[in-house]
């Protein structure tokens, strides 16, 4: 008992100093930047009675990590929501370790990708669930807040800065349509144009079938860049997730296949020159065959074990 009593003051003083220092940094900036020494002292080393969320990233321009910048914006929104909420306390802190400021930390944790979010609990070592599944869930602030609530029981209500871009875009669209109808008020036959409505319907179908709504809900990264070899992946390797670039690729492939089908229909139903119809038929058939093969190969790469392919493996 005497031995424990003699050690308690130094232990408590060290903990108090660490908490006071973290609170001071957080009062200046919602996300505390850390190098290797700060990380080891304030995040890894005991004593610690507070949880720490760390974003491991590579924000320097030479790294060309666009995903890191997008994730950092969402992370800043979440950290600001916590910092300026009435529930803010010294039980949770948000920090960031940039590769160019803490490469030794990346090596120590055997980390080879960025961005990565980790939770370091107040007691014990991080478990598997303390690493945020960014590839499957995305990095939207709301998803990060839900993950933090599961790990720390700290509820964070996300407050985003006002964004009037959607309202402005809607107002411009309404103004454009209204102006067009006013200018053409004496001749509104174009409203009944079947081709125009068909194109509009196809645009909506392409957007929905390519996964644009999933992107809007989950907020996935545009692509993934491997920090070790610099290789950029535009197609996610799992059937449970996707990149924004992947949905754009699928949209273009579906549009190309549809164009091929339209040309085939045109060649079969038109009554023009036979030679011209034959060329249109071959072009349409080529579009359908090639781009459908490409689309099927992407499907195979995501649904491992799918046995079928066509032209392109």
C-alpha positions in Angstrom: 0.0 0.0 0.0 2.8 2.4 0.8 4.5 1.7 -2.5 1.3 2.3 -4.5 0.8 5.6 -2.6 4.3 6.8 -3.3 3.9 6.2 -7.0 0.4 7.7 -7.4 1.4 11.4 -7.3 3.8 11.1 -10.2 1.4 8.9 -12.2 -1.5 11.3 -11.6 0.6 14.4 -12.4 1.7 12.9 -15.7 -1.9 12.0 -16.6 -3.0 15.5 -15.6 -0.3 17.1 -17.7 -1.2 15.0 -20.8 -4.9 15.8 -20.5 -4.2 19.5 -20.0 -1.9 19.6 -23.0 -4.5 17.8 -25.2 -7.2 20.2 -24.1 -4.9 23.2 -24.9 -4.2 21.9 -28.4 -7.9 21.1 -29.0 -8.9 24.6 -28.0 -6.7 26.0 -30.8 -7.6 23.5 -33.4 -10.3 20.8 -33.5 -7.9 18.2 -35.1 -4.5 18.0 -33.3 -1.6 17.4 -35.7 1.0 14.9 -34.4 4.4 13.7 -35.3 6.0 10.5 -34.2 7.1 11.8 -30.7 3.7 13.3 -29.9 1.9 10.2 -31.1 4.0 7.9 -28.9 3.7 10.1 -25.8 0.0 11.2 -26.0 -1.6 8.3 -27.8 0.4 5.1 -27.3 2.1 5.6 -23.9 0.2 5.2 -20.6 -1.2 6.6 -18.5 -4.3 7.7 -20.5 -7.9 8.1 -19.5 -9.2 9.5 -22.8 -9.9 8.0 -26.2 -8.1 9.3 -29.3 -9.3 9.1 -32.9 -6.4 9.2 -35.3 -6.5 9.8 -39.1 -3.4 8.5 -40.8 -3.2 10.3 -44.1 -0.9 11.8 -46.7 -2.0 15.4 -47.5 1.1 16.8 -49.0 0.6 17.8 -52.7 3.4 15.6 -53.9 1.6 12.5 -52.6 -1.4 13.3 -55.0 -3.9 11.7 -52.7 -7.2 13.2 -53.6 -9.0 10.7 -51.4 -7.0 11.9 -48.4 -8.2 15.5 -49.0 -11.8 14.4 -49.3 -11.6 12.3 -46.2 -9.9 15.2 -44.4 -12.7 17.5 -45.1 -15.3 15.1 -43.6 -13.0 14.5 -40.7 -12.7 18.2 -40.0 -16.5 18.6 -40.1 -16.8 15.8 -37.5 -14.1 17.2 -35.3 -15.6 20.7 -35.4 -19.0 19.3 -34.6 -17.5 17.7 -31.4 -15.3 20.6 -30.5 -18.2 23.2 -30.6 -20.9 21.0 -29.1 -22.2 21.3 -25.5 -21.2 17.7 -24.8 -17.5 18.4 -25.6 -15.2 17.0 -22.9 -11.7 15.7 -22.3 -12.8 12.1 -22.9 -12.3 12.2 -26.7 -9.8 13.9 -28.9 -9.3 14.0 -32.7 -5.8 13.9 -34.1 -4.1 13.4 -37.5 -0.7 11.9 -38.4 0.6 12.8 -41.8 2.9 10.4 -43.5 5.5 13.1 -44.2 5.5 14.1 -40.5 5.3 10.7 -39.0 6.6 8.0 -41.4 8.0 6.1 -38.4 4.4 5.8 -37.0 3.2 4.2 -40.2 6.1 1.7 -40.1 5.5 1.0 -36.4 1.9 0.1 -37.1 2.7 -1.7 -40.4 0.4 0.6 -42.2 0.7 0.8 -46.0 -2.4 2.7 -47.0 -4.0 6.1 -46.5 -6.3 7.4 -45.3 -7.0 5.2 -42.4 -9.0 5.9 -39.2 -8.2 4.2 -35.9 -9.5 4.5 -32.4 -7.1 4.2 -29.5 -9.2 3.4 -26.4 -8.6 4.9 -23.0 -7.7 1.4 -21.6 -6.0 -1.4 -23.4 -4.8 -1.8 -27.0 -6.8 -1.2 -30.2 -8.8 -4.2 -31.4 -9.8 -5.1 -35.0 -13.0 -3.1 -34.7 -11.1 0.0 -33.7 -10.0 0.4 -37.3 -12.7 2.0 -39.4 -13.8 0.0 -42.5 -13.4 2.9 -44.9 -13.6 0.7 -48.1 -16.9 -0.7 -47.2 -18.6 2.2 -45.4 -17.1 5.3 -46.9 -15.7 8.3 -44.9 -18.8 10.5 -44.5 -18.9 12.3 -41.2 -22.1 10.7 -40.2 -20.7 7.2 -40.7 -17.6 8.1 -38.7 -19.8 9.5 -35.9 -21.7 6.2 -35.8 -18.5 4.2 -35.6 -17.2 6.4 -32.8 -20.4 6.1 -30.8 -20.1 2.3 -31.1 -16.5 2.4 -29.8 -16.6 5.1 -27.2 -20.3 5.7 -26.3 -19.8 9.3 -27.2 -22.6 10.6 -29.3 -21.7 13.3 -31.9 -24.3 15.3 -33.8 -22.8 16.3 -37.1 -23.3 20.0 -38.0 -22.3 20.8 -41.6 -21.6 24.4 -42.8 -24.4 25.8 -44.9 -24.1 24.6 -48.5 -26.3 26.5 -51.0 -25.0 24.9 -54.1 -28.0 22.6 -54.4 -30.5 25.4 -53.9 -28.7 27.6 -56.4 -28.5 24.8 -59.0 -32.2 24.1 -58.6 -33.1 27.8 -58.9 -31.0 28.0 -62.1 -32.6 24.9 -63.5 -36.1 26.2 -62.8 -35.2 29.6 -64.3 -33.7 27.9 -67.4 -36.8 25.8 -67.9 -39.1 28.7 -67.2 -37.2 30.9 -69.6 -37.3 28.3 -72.4 -41.0 27.8 -72.0 -41.6 31.6 -72.1 -39.5 32.0 -75.2 -41.2 29.1 -76.9 -44.7 29.9 -75.6 -46.1 30.1 -79.1 -44.8 26.7 -80.1 -44.7 24.1 -77.4 -44.6 21.1 -79.7 -41.1 20.2 -78.5 -42.6 19.2 -75.1 -44.2 16.2 -76.9 -40.9 15.2 -78.5 -40.5 11.5 -77.8 -36.8 11.4 -78.5 -36.1 14.2 -76.0 -38.1 12.4 -73.2 -36.4 9.1 -74.1 -32.9 10.7 -73.7 -34.0 12.2 -70.3 -35.3 8.9 -69.1 -32.1 7.1 -70.2 -29.9 9.6 -68.3 -31.9 8.8 -65.1 -31.6 5.1 -65.7 -27.9 5.3 -66.4 -27.4 7.3 -63.2 -29.4 4.9 -61.0 -28.0 1.6 -62.5 -24.4 2.8 -62.2 -24.7 3.3 -58.4 -24.9 7.1 -58.1 -27.4 6.9 -55.3 -25.1 4.5 -53.4 -22.4 7.1 -53.8 -24.6 9.8 -52.4 -25.6 7.7 -49.4 -22.2 6.1 -48.5 -19.8 8.8 -49.7 -17.1 6.5 -51.0 -13.7 7.8 -52.2 -13.3 8.6 -55.9 -10.4 6.1 -56.3 -7.7 4.4 -54.3 -4.0 5.0 -54.6 -1.6 2.5 -53.2 1.1 4.5 -51.3 3.7 1.8 -51.8 3.7 1.7 -55.6 1.5 4.6 -56.5 -0.9 2.4 -58.5 -4.4 3.9 -58.7 -7.4 1.5 -58.5 -10.7 2.7 -60.1 -12.6 -0.6 -59.5 -13.1 -1.8 -56.0 -12.2 -5.5 -55.5 -15.2 -6.3 -53.4 -18.9 -6.7 -54.4 -19.9 -4.9 -51.2 -18.3 -1.5 -52.1 -17.4 0.7 -55.0 -15.5 3.8 -55.9 -17.0 7.0 -57.5 -14.9 6.5 -60.6 -16.3 2.9 -60.9 -19.8 4.2 -61.1 -18.7 6.6 -63.9 -17.1 3.8 -65.8 -20.3 1.6 -65.5 -22.4 4.5 -66.7 -20.3 5.0 -69.8 -20.3 1.2 -70.5 -24.1 1.0 -70.2 -24.5 4.1 -72.5 -22.2 2.5 -75.1 -24.2 -0.8 -75.0 -27.4 1.1 -75.3 -26.1 3.1 -78.3 -25.2 -0.2 -79.9 -28.7 -1.5 -79.4 -30.2 1.7 -80.9 -28.0 1.3 -84.0 -29.0 -2.3 -84.4 -32.6 -1.3 -84.2 -32.1 1.5 -86.7 -30.4 -0.9 -89.1 -33.2 -3.4 -88.9 -36.2 -0.9 -89.2 -34.9 1.8 -91.5 -35.6 1.6 -95.3 -32.4 3.4 -96.5 -29.5 2.2 -98.5 -28.6 -1.5 -97.9 -24.8 -0.8 -97.7 -25.4 2.0 -95.1 -27.7 -0.2 -93.1 -25.0 -2.9 -93.1 -22.4 -0.5 -91.7 -24.7 0.7 -89.0 -25.5 -2.9 -88.1 -21.8 -3.8 -87.8 -21.0 -0.7 -85.7 -23.9 -1.4 -83.4 -23.0 -5.1 -83.0 -19.4 -4.1 -82.3 -20.4 -1.7 -79.6 -22.7 -4.2 -77.9 -20.2 -7.1 -78.1 -17.1 -5.2 -76.9 -18.6 -3.1 -74.2 -20.7 -5.9 -72.8 -17.6 -8.0 -72.6 -15.8 -5.2 -70.7 -18.8 -4.9 -68.4 -18.8 -8.6 -67.7 -15.1 -8.6 -66.9 -15.6 -5.9 -64.3 -18.5 -8.0 -62.8 -16.1 -11.0 -62.6 -13.4 -9.0 -60.9 -15.9 -8.0 -58.1 -17.8 -11.2 -57.8 -14.9 -13.7 -57.3 -15.7 -17.1 -58.6 -18.1 -16.1 -61.3 -17.3 -18.6 -64.0 -18.5 -16.8 -67.2 -16.7 -14.4 -69.5 -17.0 -13.1 -73.1 -14.0 -12.0 -75.2 -12.3 -10.1 -72.2 -11.2 -11.9 -69.1 
